[in-house]
Amino acid sequence: MPRSSLSLYHRIEDALETIALGSTPLNTVESTAQFLVDSFAQDLGIAGGRIYVKDNGSYKLVSTFGDLAGTAVGLRLDRTYPPFGQLLNVGSVVMKRDDERLDPRIESELGTRECFAAISVDDGGYVLSFDFDSRGESNEDLIATLNIIRLAINQQLRSERMMEILEEARLIQESILPRHLPRLQGYQIAARSIPAEIVGGDFYDVITQAEGSFHVVVADATGHGLPAALQVRDVFTGLRMGLSRELKLSRTLERLNKIIHRSRLSTKFVSLFLAELEPNGSVLYSNGGHPPAIMVRSDGDIEELRAGGMILGPMPNVTYSIGLVCMDIGDVLVLYTDGITEAMSPTTEEEFGEERLYKLVSDNRERRASTIVDRIFTAVHRFSDKTPPEDDQTVLVVIRRRRNTREQTI
């Protein structure tokens, strides 16, 4: 391959990487096409071109660029018209206007010049046609260049669609996580969740019930990103439905386990800690394969809450036991995901671990719930040398306080 041609290919690849994604796929295709004319008309001999969109059994001319601006926009061509048939097979085509397979009337209406080249992108959803000046040379370099353009546009469109999917998943996740935690008589509650990616697989909720009781839950779908976020949506729906029917904790988890087991998502394992708190301090809980929540007593003693069963999802018929503890005035209940304890120091490759978490909560047990959450995340962030988390991180803290007393401000 001539050195000049190789240099051109690299320039086009580098240039296409700088094109911002459009607000729609068509906008991305249009901006890319115009950019190529503006930047490489002399190198490629491109004068202008047309953009077609597949519409049922035809291709509709929706946009033109370069010297052809406004020509025949709205014209429809049957997808069996020879250039389109070849495009769908090989992805690119170079033809002369006097080719016997072309219809002179159609090409006249389109205003086609002596030669044109076309590429299909987005699985044939769009066709870009470029008029170019023939220089009497082989079309091999031109075809190779067009294929680079085709691959680059396809990559941009895939990135655009993935960002749309992730943004939709992020909005779903935002709608699931509580915007404001309830203010409950005799309790302080605070929580935070930080995803490792745009969307995560961690989940927390506070669900109020009649007569002052409420449920708290923290869950972790295996992995992170889009599949885990979609699995979290099923967990949220299953929990809300089960608890609204006043089912027992064990029955709720058993039903939820079957939902996750039947899921067609690639992420099928969810660990979960669910507890029901009463106004008198009684705490019923069940642990579905999750890191044990901890009850930090007012005197600093720590109790791990382990009763429950296996992680949700792998087996359809699993039973879950129920644990019972009493939460006294000044006690602190902490639910968390393993992204907290498994956060790693990049210098020592040591995990943050349970001992650091337990000591931190014990040392701060007399502070506000929101302060404890803040200090946990600050400590983990510093321990990880301020690097982005490799796994989703979630903490939920509940403190039992005396009713009708002024809350601490620290």
Secondary structure as the mmCIF struct_conf table of DSSP 4:
data_model
#
loop_
_struct_conf.conf_type_id
_struct_conf.id
_struct_conf.beg_label_comp_id
_struct_conf.beg_label_asym_id
_struct_conf.beg_label_seq_id
_struct_conf.end_label_comp_id
_struct_conf.end_label_asym_id
_struct_conf.end_label_seq_id
HELX_RH_AL_P HELX_RH_AL_P1 ARG A 3 GLU A 17
TURN_TY1_P TURN_TY1_P1 THR A 18 THR A 18
BEND BEND1 ILE A 19 ILE A 19
HELX_LH_PP_P HELX_LH_PP_P1 ALA A 20 GLY A 22
BEND BEND2 SER A 23 THR A 24
HELX_RH_AL_P HELX_RH_AL_P2 PRO A 25 LEU A 44
TURN_TY1_P TURN_TY1_P2 GLY A 45 GLY A 45
STRN STRN1 ILE A 46 ASP A 55
TURN_TY1_P TURN_TY1_P3 ASN A 56 GLY A 57
STRN STRN2 SER A 58 GLY A 66
TURN_TY1_P TURN_TY1_P4 ASP A 67 GLY A 74
STRN STRN3 ARG A 76 ASP A 78
TURN_TY1_P TURN_TY1_P5 ARG A 79 THR A 80
BEND BEND3 TYR A 81 TYR A 81
HELX_RH_AL_P HELX_RH_AL_P3 PRO A 82 VAL A 90
BEND BEND4 GLY A 91 GLY A 91
STRN STRN4 SER A 92 LYS A 96
TURN_TY1_P TURN_TY1_P6 ARG A 97 ASP A 98
TURN_TY1_P TURN_TY1_P7 GLU A 100 ARG A 101
BEND BEND5 LEU A 102 LEU A 102
HELX_RH_AL_P HELX_RH_AL_P4 PRO A 104 LEU A 110
TURN_TY1_P TURN_TY1_P8 GLY A 111 GLY A 111
BEND BEND6 GLU A 114 GLU A 114
STRN STRN5 CYS A 115 VAL A 121
TURN_TY1_P TURN_TY1_P9 ASP A 122 GLY A 125
STRN STRN6 TYR A 126 PHE A 132
BEND BEND7 GLY A 136 GLU A 137
BEND BEND8 ASN A 139 ASN A 139
HELX_RH_AL_P HELX_RH_AL_P5 GLU A 140 ILE A 176
BEND BEND9 LEU A 177 LEU A 177
BEND BEND10 ARG A 179 HIS A 180
TURN_TY1_P TURN_TY1_P10 GLN A 185 GLY A 186
STRN STRN7 TYR A 187 ILE A 194
BEND BEND11 ALA A 196 VAL A 199
BEND BEND12 GLY A 201 GLY A 201
STRN STRN8 ASP A 202 THR A 208
HELX_RH_3T_P HELX_RH_3T_P1 ALA A 210 GLY A 212
STRN STRN9 PHE A 214 ALA A 221
BEND BEND13 THR A 222 GLY A 223
BEND BEND14 GLY A 225 GLY A 225
HELX_RH_AL_P HELX_RH_AL_P6 LEU A 226 SER A 244
TURN_TY1_P TURN_TY1_P11 ARG A 245 GLU A 246
HELX_RH_AL_P HELX_RH_AL_P7 LEU A 249 ARG A 262
BEND BEND15 LEU A 265 SER A 266
STRN STRN10 VAL A 270 LEU A 277
TURN_TY1_P TURN_TY1_P12 PRO A 279 ASN A 280
BEND BEND16 GLY A 281 GLY A 281
STRN STRN11 SER A 282 GLY A 288
BEND BEND17 GLY A 289 HIS A 290
HELX_LH_PP_P HELX_LH_PP_P2 PRO A 291 PRO A 292
STRN STRN12 ALA A 293 VAL A 296
TURN_TY1_P TURN_TY1_P13 SER A 298 ASP A 299
BEND BEND18 GLY A 300 GLY A 300
STRN STRN13 ILE A 302 LEU A 305
STRN STRN14 GLY A 308 GLY A 309
BEND BEND19 MET A 310 MET A 310
HELX_LH_PP_P HELX_LH_PP_P3 ILE A 311 ILE A 311
STRN STRN15 LEU A 312 LEU A 312
BEND BEND20 GLY A 313 PRO A 314
BEND BEND21 PRO A 316 ASN A 317
STRN STRN16 GLY A 323 CYS A 326
TURN_TY1_P TURN_TY1_P14 ILE A 329 GLY A 330
STRN STRN17 VAL A 332 TYR A 336
HELX_RH_AL_P HELX_RH_AL_P8 ASP A 338 THR A 341
TURN_TY1_P TURN_TY1_P15 GLU A 342 GLU A 342
STRN STRN18 MET A 344 MET A 344
TURN_TY1_P TURN_TY1_P16 PRO A 346 THR A 348
STRN STRN19 GLU A 351 GLU A 351
HELX_RH_AL_P HELX_RH_AL_P9 GLY A 353 ASP A 363
TURN_TY1_P TURN_TY1_P17 ASN A 364 GLU A 366
BEND BEND22 ARG A 367 ARG A 367
HELX_RH_AL_P HELX_RH_AL_P10 ALA A 369 PHE A 383
TURN_TY1_P TURN_TY1_P18 SER A 384 LYS A 386
HELX_LH_PP_P HELX_LH_PP_P4 THR A 387 PRO A 389
BEND BEND23 GLU A 390 ASP A 391
STRN STRN20 GLN A 393 ARG A 400
TURN_TY1_P TURN_TY1_P19 ARG A 403 ASN A 404
HELX_LH_PP_P HELX_LH_PP_P5 ARG A 406 GLN A 408
#
